[in-house]
Amino acid sequence: MDIKPLRYFIAIAKTESFTRAAQQLGVAQPAVSMAIKKLEADLGLTLIHRADRNIGLTDEGKKLLPHAEKIIQATDDALLEMSELKGLSQGEVRVGIPSMLGSYYFPPILMAFRHKYPSITLKVIEGGTWQLQKMLENGELDLSVIVAETLPDSLETQALIREEMLVTIATDHPFSQLERISPEAFFDEELVMFKEGYFHRRIVDKLAKQCKKTPKIGFETNLIPLIKSITQQGFGISTLLAMVIEEDDDLITRSFDPPIWLDLGIAWRKDSYLSKANRAFLEFVSEHGQYKR
């Protein structure tokens, strides 16, 4: 079987559109339509609903999709490994990094890696840890930083950094007189939070569920400078990692009672081939990690 139609089929499944699939693949739409018709004819099955403008997979198409993704992933891994044996690959790393770490922890590491390996291309994708984990599982990323406690069986991980989630308040907030803040007291305040899908928000939502409190979220944003600014002006309190707080921020941090620690790791798929470039990046990041127990 020619596997090219399988690539087209996966693109249609993800975009739910022949037009968008063709644009994503960089080919003409008629070529995509013809390839799918041939694939359906070869299998003797209808894989895609084409009613009106709504494009979706049939039951048969849904069953084929995971097999198609495995075939394409295995083929890509094989081609990459063979090209490296021939010395043809300059190397590329596709890594997912949560925004808080991408802004405050990773920049010097990424620059140092590029200095050591100037021929390797780095593609850094920013997003929430949940979104990045799904992209990793789907083969859209080679490596990703994730919260270690959420690790599924399909992924391997290596410890990277351990950080404390700290209650972050304005300098004149009453909490400044306390050494530690209870979750109950925290949830009595108006909060400035990251949006859902980010580890910062997931930890807070989990904590609220444990102490049977409903968070009073006054502001929701993924922009760390905006979170700091709103908190500085006393319009709410937040939680941030210690690495984010700078001396001139006019902010105070306090530990939760009991303290909340996050174990962050860098993960990859167990069944995938890690290229030389990815192995070099993994080793470099691990050497520069700050993991402590």
GIPE-V329691 format. One record per pair of residues at least 6 apart in sequence whose ideal C-beta (glycine too) atoms are under 7 Angstrom apart, sorted by the first residue. I is the first residue (numbers start at 1). J is the second residue. If there is no record, write none. Layout:
# GIPE-V329691
i->I j->J
i->I j->J
This chain:
# GIPE-V329691
i->1 j->42
i->3 j->71
i->3 j->72
i->3 j->75
i->4 j->35
i->5 j->35
i->5 j->36
i->5 j->38
i->5 j->39
i->6 j->68
i->6 j->71
i->6 j->72
i->7 j->25
i->7 j->72
i->8 j->21
i->8 j->25
i->8 j->32
i->8 j->35
i->8 j->36
i->9 j->36
i->9 j->39
i->9 j->47
i->9 j->68
i->10 j->65
i->10 j->68
i->10 j->69
i->10 j->72
i->11 j->21
i->11 j->24
i->11 j->25
i->12 j->18
i->12 j->21
i->12 j->36
i->12 j->48
i->12 j->55
i->13 j->57
i->13 j->65
i->15 j->21
i->15 j->24
i->16 j->55
i->16 j->56
i->17 j->55
i->18 j->29
i->18 j->32
i->18 j->33
i->18 j->55
i->19 j->29
i->21 j->32
i->22 j->28
i->22 j->29
i->22 j->32
i->25 j->32
i->36 j->47
i->36 j->48
i->39 j->47
i->40 j->46
i->40 j->47
i->45 j->60
i->46 j->58
i->46 j->60
i->47 j->57
i->47 j->58
i->47 j->60
i->47 j->61
i->47 j->64
i->48 j->55
i->48 j->57
i->48 j->58
i->48 j->61
i->49 j->55
i->49 j->56
i->49 j->58
i->57 j->65
i->73 j->139
i->73 j->272
i->77 j->272
i->77 j->273
i->80 j->89
i->80 j->273
i->80 j->275
i->81 j->273
i->83 j->89
i->84 j->275
i->84 j->276
i->89 j->275
i->90 j->119
i->91 j->119
i->91 j->120
i->91 j->121
i->91 j->275
i->91 j->276
i->91 j->277
i->92 j->120
i->92 j->121
i->92 j->123
i->92 j->277
i->93 j->120
i->93 j->122
i->93 j->123
i->93 j->142
i->93 j->143
i->93 j->277
i->93 j->278
i->93 j->281
i->94 j->123
i->94 j->125
i->94 j->141
i->94 j->142
i->95 j->124
i->95 j->141
i->95 j->142
i->95 j->143
i->95 j->144
i->95 j->281
i->96 j->125
i->96 j->127
i->96 j->132
i->96 j->135
i->96 j->136
i->96 j->141
i->96 j->144
i->96 j->145
i->97 j->106
i->97 j->124
i->97 j->126
i->97 j->145
i->98 j->128
i->98 j->129
i->98 j->132
i->98 j->145
i->98 j->198
i->98 j->199
i->99 j->126
i->99 j->222
i->100 j->200
i->100 j->224
i->100 j->241
i->100 j->244
i->101 j->145
i->102 j->124
i->102 j->126
i->103 j->224
i->104 j->243
i->104 j->244
i->105 j->161
i->105 j->243
i->109 j->285
i->109 j->288
i->110 j->122
i->110 j->124
i->113 j->281
i->113 j->284
i->114 j->122
i->116 j->284
i->117 j->280
i->120 j->277
i->120 j->280
i->125 j->132
i->125 j->135
i->125 j->141
i->128 j->197
i->128 j->198
i->129 j->146
i->129 j->147
i->129 j->198
i->129 j->199
i->130 j->197
i->131 j->197
i->132 j->141
i->132 j->144
i->132 j->146
i->133 j->144
i->133 j->146
i->133 j->150
i->135 j->141
i->136 j->144
i->136 j->155
i->136 j->267
i->136 j->269
i->137 j->154
i->137 j->269
i->142 j->268
i->142 j->278
i->143 j->266
i->143 j->267
i->143 j->268
i->143 j->278
i->143 j->281
i->143 j->282
i->144 j->267
i->145 j->160
i->145 j->264
i->145 j->266
i->146 j->157
i->146 j->265
i->146 j->267
i->147 j->199
i->147 j->262
i->147 j->264
i->148 j->157
i->148 j->263
i->148 j->264
i->148 j->265
i->149 j->263
i->151 j->157
i->151 j->267
i->154 j->269
i->154 j->270
i->155 j->267
i->155 j->268
i->155 j->269
i->155 j->270
i->156 j->267
i->156 j->268
i->156 j->270
i->157 j->265
i->157 j->266
i->157 j->267
i->158 j->265
i->158 j->266
i->158 j->282
i->158 j->286
i->159 j->263
i->159 j->265
i->159 j->291
i->160 j->264
i->160 j->265
i->160 j->266
i->160 j->285
i->160 j->289
i->160 j->291
i->161 j->264
i->161 j->289
i->161 j->290
i->161 j->291
i->162 j->261
i->162 j->262
i->162 j->263
i->162 j->291
i->162 j->292
i->162 j->293
i->163 j->241
i->163 j->242
i->163 j->243
i->163 j->262
i->163 j->264
i->164 j->242
i->164 j->255
i->164 j->259
i->164 j->260
i->164 j->261
i->165 j->203
i->165 j->239
i->165 j->241
i->165 j->256
i->165 j->260
i->165 j->262
i->166 j->239
i->166 j->240
i->166 j->242
i->166 j->253
i->166 j->254
i->166 j->255
i->167 j->175
i->167 j->181
i->167 j->186
i->167 j->237
i->167 j->239
i->167 j->253
i->167 j->254
i->167 j->256
i->168 j->231
i->168 j->237
i->168 j->238
i->168 j->239
i->168 j->240
i->168 j->251
i->168 j->253
i->169 j->175
i->169 j->176
i->169 j->231
i->169 j->237
i->169 j->251
i->169 j->252
i->170 j->231
i->170 j->232
i->170 j->234
i->170 j->251
i->171 j->250
i->171 j->252
i->173 j->234
i->173 j->237
i->175 j->181
i->175 j->254
i->176 j->252
i->178 j->254
i->179 j->254
i->180 j->254
i->180 j->255
i->180 j->256
i->180 j->257
i->181 j->254
i->181 j->256
i->181 j->257
i->182 j->257
i->183 j->207
i->183 j->211
i->183 j->256
i->184 j->211
i->184 j->213
i->187 j->208
i->187 j->211
i->187 j->213
i->187 j->215
i->189 j->237
i->190 j->216
i->190 j->218
i->190 j->236
i->191 j->215
i->191 j->216
i->191 j->217
i->191 j->218
i->191 j->236
i->191 j->237
i->191 j->238
i->192 j->218
i->192 j->219
i->192 j->227
i->192 j->230
i->192 j->231
i->192 j->236
i->192 j->237
i->192 j->238
i->193 j->201
i->193 j->204
i->193 j->217
i->193 j->220
i->193 j->238
i->194 j->200
i->194 j->201
i->194 j->222
i->195 j->201
i->195 j->220
i->195 j->222
i->198 j->222
i->199 j->262
i->200 j->239
i->203 j->260
i->203 j->262
i->204 j->215
i->204 j->239
i->208 j->214
i->208 j->215
i->218 j->235
i->218 j->236
i->219 j->230
i->219 j->236
i->221 j->227
i->224 j->244
i->227 j->238
i->228 j->249
i->228 j->251
i->230 j->236
i->231 j->237
i->231 j->238
i->231 j->251
i->232 j->250
i->232 j->251
i->242 j->253
i->245 j->251
i->245 j->253
i->266 j->282
i->266 j->285
i->268 j->274
